[in-house]
Amino acid sequence: MSTTVVRASYVIGFDGADHVVHRDGCVVYAGDSIVHVGSSYDGPADEVIDAGEAIVGPGFIDLDALSDIDHALIDTWHASSDGLTWSAEYAAGRRAAVFPLEETLFMREYALTQLIRNGITTAMPIAAETHSAWAESYEEFAGVAEIAGRLGLRMYLGPSYRSGVPVVRDGARDVHWEPELGEKGLAEAVRFVRDFDGAYDGRLRGALLPCRIETVTLDLMRATARAAEELDCLVRLHCMQGLSELRLLREWYGRHPLDVLESVGLLGPRLLIPHALYLGAPETPFEGSPDRLAALAGIVHCPLTTVRYGDALQDFDRYRAAGVNVALGTDSFPPDMIRNMDYGNNLAKLVTGRLEAGSAADYYRAATLSGARALGRDDLGRLAPGAKADLVVVDLSGPRTGPVDDPIRTLLMNCSGADVTTVVIDGRVVMRDGVIPGVDEKAFMARAQAYFTEMKAAYSTRDHLHRPVEELFPPSFRPA
């Protein structure tokens, strides 16, 4: 078993209760585990990585981690996005997957390499089902598991499933239901967890990942709760993220999403809820209390995506004060956890009017310790003896970084994912000096651009008005 020492001007250790900073420190790992963190180390070493003027910290934990080519570039600036939702006609009879499996798996690999580039070492994936025939499949995620295993990522994963799909019907938002597809999807997800939980030396764990709450029937939610208990796995369900969701659930069930979750047996310590923005009624969405969320494994706060769609959590400190475990997700491209923390820090100031709100330290905890807590892991999200050797090096020596003060505040304010140089997962260097072994960057970029172009063109096929791409996505400025 080889021993590696990583030295840097700042090492973010863990004292058993919280992160601590070792100035001119080091972290030592042997095999897949950390054996020492401190200011000095005189023991034997097979390799020494001198990171210089840099931060070495625990790898980031992203519980809504983008695993496709993101659509935010084309749908975050529309006054109305009805044209980007399936038409009822398309859902009922003409729907088909835009890409063959081979291309879909390329897209997954491209996305997973982006996670590594941004210092994300543990991820729970999220992707748009818009371009699929319905949702994700066992076959597809068996391929994702192989890619994650090859790249060395630590992942909690499983194929998404749903009973219905959002559509535009007669010019209004609605849901097209095919409950039997949701049941089939859950069966495939359960099979996936049984087949892949613990694979690749334990780096892969299974999870049940149904889609948005308004696309899952009550029966499917109940079945998901039973399956999660039987499998002893986590469930992640997006909810409280849109006003249309609140209105639909009140129209169908006369209830708020939290009441729905409680009625089907999901509101408990196995559940992760991305977003969780709207705690009140549709008319007063921010007036509810976050207290009931304290019973969950956690919420997954996604400030980067939330602000791009014109919203904000109200507010980060209030949720934490109520005992809610607030973890983080990027849910967008780039999956830049550093920018994500910075956006969250600034949004917290904006919505509260307090400069001290949403501190850099608390957001760093959310990206590390809170993510680990959500997963029930005390060996992740920290650099301490016995923890997994998951760590990230962020360079501080570049000319764009500027003067360094407190390393965590400097990280959020002056750095980005582009400053991540080296990433270690489970004791394996999965990126060194910006290079991921086996990845041809130029070829990946060219293929990703072609994929994106085809993905964008497919929106016209699904549009309820059959508008051309040029009308759906006009340029910022007219061509010269």
Secondary structure, DSSP 4 states (H G I P E B T S, - for coil): --EEEEEEEEEEEE-SSSEEEEEEEEEEEETTEEEEEES---S--SEEEE--SEEEEEPEEEEEEE-S--SHHHHSS-S--GGGSEEHHIIIII---SS-HHHHHHHHHHHHHHHHHTTEEEEEEE---TTSSSS--HHHHHHHHHHHHHHT-EEEE--EE-SEEEEEETTEEEEEE-HHHHHHHHHHHHHHHHHHTTTTTTTEEE-BEE--GGGS-HHHHHHHHHHHHHHT--EE--BS--HHHHHHHHHHHSS-HHHHHHHTT--STTEEEEB----S-TTSTT-S-SGGGGGSSEEEE-HHHHHHTT---S-HHHHHHTT--EEE---SSS--HHHHHHHHHHHHHHHHT-TTSS-HHHHHHHHTHHHHHHTT-SSSSS-STTSB--EEEEE--STTT----SHHHHHHHH--GGGEEEEEETTEEEEBTTB-TT--HHHHHHHHHHHHHHHHHTHHHH-TT---HHHHS--SS---
